[in-house]
């Protein structure tokens, strides 16, 4: 059974940095594109970033472009989200997700993903 476990969330001040990790098990990680989504209280879940399988390409939401970096280590079955220059509006629960053999702009859509983690809270204080 596939499982995704996020870690690395926490409380940080404005302008600070965090690195989220998501470890996958029970699936052939190299065959999956990986994405990060977030959901703030009272808001819908939104796309943050994605990296295609075999790292063919990366995708970012406009709101995080230039501040966040997604990467993957297939040897460790892990996807990372390096978040720099954090803002209060980045406060949310962050979820990682896995989409089998998906590439392209469709990775911005949550419906493309087969598996989801439980989430990790990121809080940015001003």
Backbone as CSV, one residue per row, in Angstrom:
resi,resn,N_x,N_y,N_z,CA_x,CA_y,CA_z,C_x,C_y,C_z
1,UNK,0.840,-1.190,0.000,0.000,0.000,0.000,0.877,1.243,0.000
2,UNK,0.576,2.158,-0.920,1.380,3.365,-1.034,1.150,4.282,0.160
3,UNK,2.231,4.917,0.574,2.154,5.848,1.697,3.087,7.007,1.450
4,UNK,2.625,8.213,1.731,3.426,9.419,1.631,3.440,10.078,3.002
5,UNK,4.624,10.399,3.495,4.742,11.000,4.820,5.545,12.288,4.724
6,UNK,4.877,13.386,5.041,5.526,14.695,5.012,6.158,15.026,6.357
7,UNK,7.189,15.854,6.313,7.811,16.366,7.526,8.478,17.692,7.205
8,UNK,8.893,18.398,8.259,9.637,19.632,8.069,8.845,20.905,8.293
9,UNK,7.564,20.772,8.529,6.761,21.962,8.792,7.083,22.551,10.150
10,UNK,6.531,23.730,10.413,6.758,24.365,11.695,6.392,25.831,11.668
11,UNK,6.839,26.529,12.700,6.596,27.961,12.837,7.859,28.717,12.460
12,UNK,7.715,29.707,11.599,8.867,30.483,11.139,8.446,31.935,10.985
13,UNK,9.390,32.831,11.142,9.092,34.249,10.973,9.098,34.647,9.504
14,UNK,8.479,35.757,9.225,8.462,36.288,7.873,9.892,36.414,7.349
15,UNK,10.078,35.974,6.118,11.392,36.014,5.498,12.243,34.801,5.768
16,UNK,11.776,33.923,6.634,12.529,32.727,6.975,12.391,31.627,5.936
17,UNK,13.005,30.496,6.254,13.032,29.364,5.330,12.647,28.076,6.049
18,UNK,12.094,27.178,5.285,11.815,25.815,5.738,12.046,24.883,4.566
19,UNK,12.399,23.646,4.877,12.462,22.621,3.844,11.535,21.484,4.233
20,UNK,10.556,21.245,3.396,9.649,20.126,3.595,10.183,18.896,2.875
21,UNK,9.930,17.755,3.478,10.302,16.477,2.862,9.069,15.593,2.808
22,UNK,9.056,14.738,1.816,7.978,13.763,1.688,8.606,12.448,1.253
23,UNK,8.494,11.455,2.124,9.054,10.140,1.841,7.938,9.214,1.381
24,UNK,8.169,8.558,0.266,7.180,7.647,-0.304,7.577,6.204,-0.067
25,UNK,6.588,5.363,0.134,6.819,3.930,0.259,5.657,3.201,-0.390
26,UNK,5.918,1.932,-0.749,4.857,1.127,-1.341,4.533,1.451,-2.784
27,UNK,5.409,2.172,-3.458,5.219,2.478,-4.875,6.584,2.603,-5.541
28,UNK,6.585,2.492,-6.858,7.826,2.661,-7.618,8.020,4.152,-7.838
29,UNK,8.755,4.767,-6.933,8.836,6.216,-6.855,9.252,6.852,-8.176
30,UNK,10.183,6.242,-8.885,10.707,6.851,-10.115,9.651,6.958,-11.210
31,UNK,8.558,6.224,-11.068,7.475,6.278,-12.060,6.418,7.329,-11.738
32,UNK,6.631,8.035,-10.654,5.620,8.995,-10.206,6.127,10.420,-10.292
33,UNK,5.291,11.278,-10.842,5.506,12.710,-10.683,5.004,13.087,-9.296
34,UNK,5.666,14.068,-8.695,5.347,14.438,-7.330,4.948,15.907,-7.258
35,UNK,3.966,16.184,-6.449,3.497,17.557,-6.311,3.336,17.957,-4.864
36,UNK,3.375,19.257,-4.658,3.048,19.838,-3.364,1.826,20.741,-3.542
37,UNK,0.901,20.585,-2.635,-0.289,21.424,-2.587,-0.403,21.996,-1.181
38,UNK,-1.221,22.996,-1.028,-1.435,23.556,0.309,-2.884,23.983,0.459
39,UNK,-3.309,24.019,1.716,-4.657,24.463,2.017,-4.637,25.295,3.291
40,UNK,-5.052,26.531,3.155,-5.160,27.439,4.292,-6.568,27.358,4.865
41,UNK,-6.737,27.717,6.126,-8.071,27.666,6.736,-9.097,28.473,5.942
42,UNK,-10.219,27.843,5.630,-11.285,28.525,4.919,-11.062,28.691,3.432
43,UNK,-9.981,28.117,2.925,-9.674,28.248,1.498,-9.594,26.874,0.847
44,UNK,-9.691,26.876,-0.460,-9.569,25.632,-1.195,-8.097,25.237,-1.310
45,UNK,-7.903,23.952,-1.504,-6.555,23.458,-1.737,-6.006,24.067,-3.030
46,UNK,-4.737,24.438,-3.016,-4.137,25.018,-4.214,-2.804,24.365,-4.529
47,UNK,-2.497,24.375,-5.795,-1.231,23.830,-6.290,-0.081,24.733,-5.873
48,UNK,1.034,24.124,-5.493,2.233,24.872,-5.137,3.358,24.597,-6.135
49,UNK,3.705,23.325,-6.303,4.820,22.971,-7.173,4.730,21.495,-7.520
50,UNK,5.368,21.124,-8.628,5.424,19.732,-9.030,6.724,19.464,-9.771
51,UNK,7.163,18.228,-9.667,8.335,17.779,-10.425,7.939,16.481,-11.115
52,UNK,8.170,16.442,-12.408,7.765,15.273,-13.193,8.653,14.079,-12.880
53,UNK,8.152,12.879,-13.206,8.961,11.664,-13.018,10.216,11.783,-13.857
54,UNK,11.295,11.254,-13.320,12.631,11.382,-13.898,13.068,12.851,-13.986
55,UNK,12.381,13.701,-13.231,12.726,15.130,-13.159,12.787,15.776,-14.538
56,UNK,11.906,15.373,-15.434,11.862,15.971,-16.770,11.614,17.470,-16.702
57,UNK,10.783,17.883,-15.748,10.434,19.291,-15.675,9.847,19.617,-14.312
58,UNK,9.813,20.898,-14.015,9.209,21.385,-12.772,8.175,22.450,-13.090
59,UNK,7.260,22.611,-12.174,6.157,23.556,-12.348,5.926,24.263,-11.014
60,UNK,5.584,25.535,-11.091,5.364,26.313,-9.880,4.130,27.196,-10.023
61,UNK,3.463,27.398,-8.918,2.429,28.422,-8.872,3.100,29.788,-8.946
62,UNK,2.424,30.729,-9.548,2.996,32.074,-9.674,3.317,32.671,-8.309
63,UNK,2.527,32.331,-7.314,2.689,32.927,-5.986,3.965,32.483,-5.280
64,UNK,4.578,31.392,-5.745,5.784,30.893,-5.066,7.001,30.893,-5.977
65,UNK,6.809,31.203,-7.232,7.916,31.160,-8.189,9.022,32.115,-7.755
66,UNK,10.236,31.597,-7.766,11.376,32.400,-7.341,11.677,32.308,-5.858
67,UNK,10.753,31.763,-5.093,10.968,31.614,-3.646,11.056,30.144,-3.237
68,UNK,10.282,29.287,-3.889,10.234,27.868,-3.554,10.943,27.068,-4.638
69,UNK,11.556,25.959,-4.214,12.208,25.055,-5.151,11.820,23.625,-4.819
70,UNK,11.316,22.922,-5.820,10.986,21.506,-5.648,12.101,20.662,-6.245
71,UNK,12.400,19.564,-5.570,13.421,18.644,-6.084,13.073,17.240,-5.618
72,UNK,13.726,16.262,-6.213,13.467,14.876,-5.850,14.759,14.098,-5.808
73,UNK,14.775,13.083,-4.966,15.904,12.159,-4.883,15.312,10.762,-5.012
74,UNK,15.398,10.206,-6.190,14.771,8.909,-6.424,15.454,7.796,-5.635
75,UNK,16.713,7.965,-5.313,17.416,6.960,-4.515,16.870,6.891,-3.086
76,UNK,16.274,8.002,-2.638,15.731,8.059,-1.280,14.207,8.069,-1.262
77,UNK,13.604,7.949,-2.443,12.136,7.988,-2.529,11.572,9.237,-1.861
78,UNK,12.229,10.344,-2.079,11.885,11.568,-1.360,11.756,12.750,-2.316
79,UNK,10.766,13.577,-2.042,10.613,14.847,-2.740,10.717,15.960,-1.693
80,UNK,11.347,17.043,-2.089,11.588,18.160,-1.180,10.913,19.431,-1.699
81,UNK,10.616,20.304,-0.765,10.169,21.641,-1.120,10.951,22.628,-0.261
82,UNK,11.905,23.290,-0.876,12.668,24.325,-0.184,11.901,25.632,-0.302
83,UNK,11.570,26.206,0.841,10.761,27.421,0.871,11.578,28.547,1.497
84,UNK,11.861,29.557,0.709,12.604,30.722,1.168,11.721,31.966,1.085
85,UNK,12.104,32.980,1.801,11.339,34.222,1.740,9.886,34.042,2.106
86,UNK,9.647,33.286,3.171,8.265,32.959,3.527,7.467,34.182,3.939
87,UNK,6.201,34.158,3.571,5.261,35.247,3.837,4.101,34.718,4.670
88,UNK,3.381,35.582,5.361,2.219,35.117,6.136,1.205,34.368,5.272
89,UNK,1.070,34.755,4.023,0.102,34.083,3.147,0.542,32.689,2.732
90,UNK,1.745,32.289,3.092,2.182,30.916,2.853,1.714,29.974,3.958
91,UNK,1.125,30.516,5.003,0.624,29.692,6.101,-0.473,28.757,5.604
92,UNK,-0.277,27.463,5.834,-1.216,26.455,5.343,-0.739,25.076,5.789
93,UNK,-1.596,24.106,5.570,-1.164,22.707,5.646,-0.665,22.329,4.255
94,UNK,0.538,21.784,4.219,1.155,21.407,2.951,1.078,19.895,2.774
95,UNK,0.620,19.498,1.590,0.445,18.093,1.277,1.322,17.710,0.089
96,UNK,1.927,16.543,0.167,2.564,16.033,-1.038,1.646,14.993,-1.669
97,UNK,1.828,14.806,-2.946,0.974,13.904,-3.703,1.767,13.269,-4.822
98,UNK,1.313,12.090,-5.253,2.016,11.318,-6.278,1.084,11.011,-7.437
99,UNK,1.567,11.231,-8.650,0.788,10.996,-9.871,1.585,10.081,-10.785
100,UNK,1.034,8.919,-11.092,1.793,7.939,-11.865,1.910,8.375,-13.319
101,UNK,3.161,8.463,-13.785,3.511,8.709,-15.191,2.804,9.922,-15.802
102,UNK,2.590,10.930,-15.001,1.975,12.168,-15.502,3.054,13.210,-15.757
103,UNK,2.906,13.968,-16.825,3.808,15.084,-17.069,2.990,16.248,-17.586
104,UNK,3.606,17.393,-17.615,2.966,18.544,-18.223,2.134,19.364,-17.267
105,UNK,1.451,20.340,-17.820,0.676,21.297,-17.041,-0.450,20.629,-16.252
106,UNK,-0.832,19.429,-16.642,-1.884,18.743,-15.904,-1.486,18.483,-14.458
107,UNK,-0.194,18.530,-14.177,0.265,18.310,-12.805,-0.179,19.419,-11.857
108,UNK,-0.721,20.490,-12.388,-1.243,21.560,-11.535,-2.611,21.199,-10.946
109,UNK,-3.205,20.170,-11.497,-4.534,19.771,-11.046,-4.496,18.648,-10.032
110,UNK,-5.142,18.843,-8.899,-5.119,17.821,-7.862,-5.737,16.502,-8.283
111,UNK,-6.644,16.548,-9.236,-7.297,15.332,-9.698,-6.382,14.372,-10.427
112,UNK,-5.185,14.818,-10.794,-4.242,13.962,-11.516,-3.477,13.033,-10.582
113,UNK,-3.598,13.247,-9.286,-2.759,12.542,-8.332,-3.465,11.310,-7.755
114,UNK,-2.672,10.264,-7.606,-3.201,8.989,-7.145,-3.135,8.825,-5.626
115,UNK,-2.115,9.417,-5.032,-1.891,9.225,-3.599,-1.553,10.571,-2.955
116,UNK,-1.957,10.684,-1.685,-1.760,11.925,-0.927,-1.214,11.618,0.461
117,UNK,-0.396,12.537,0.961,0.053,12.440,2.339,-0.945,13.087,3.280
118,UNK,-0.610,13.057,4.567,-1.500,13.576,5.602,-1.299,15.068,5.845
119,UNK,-0.208,15.591,5.375,0.020,17.027,5.496,0.929,17.417,6.642
120,UNK,1.553,18.573,6.501,2.384,19.145,7.553,2.086,20.642,7.628
121,UNK,1.950,21.142,8.837,1.548,22.534,9.034,2.745,23.461,8.899
122,UNK,2.547,24.517,8.133,3.531,25.595,8.024,2.847,26.882,8.478
123,UNK,3.444,27.541,9.455,2.896,28.783,9.966,3.967,29.858,9.897
124,UNK,3.635,30.956,9.229,4.569,32.067,9.076,4.037,33.238,9.888
125,UNK,4.807,33.648,10.867,4.357,34.727,11.756,4.961,36.055,11.326
126,UNK,4.163,37.098,11.472,4.626,38.436,11.081,5.058,39.240,12.295
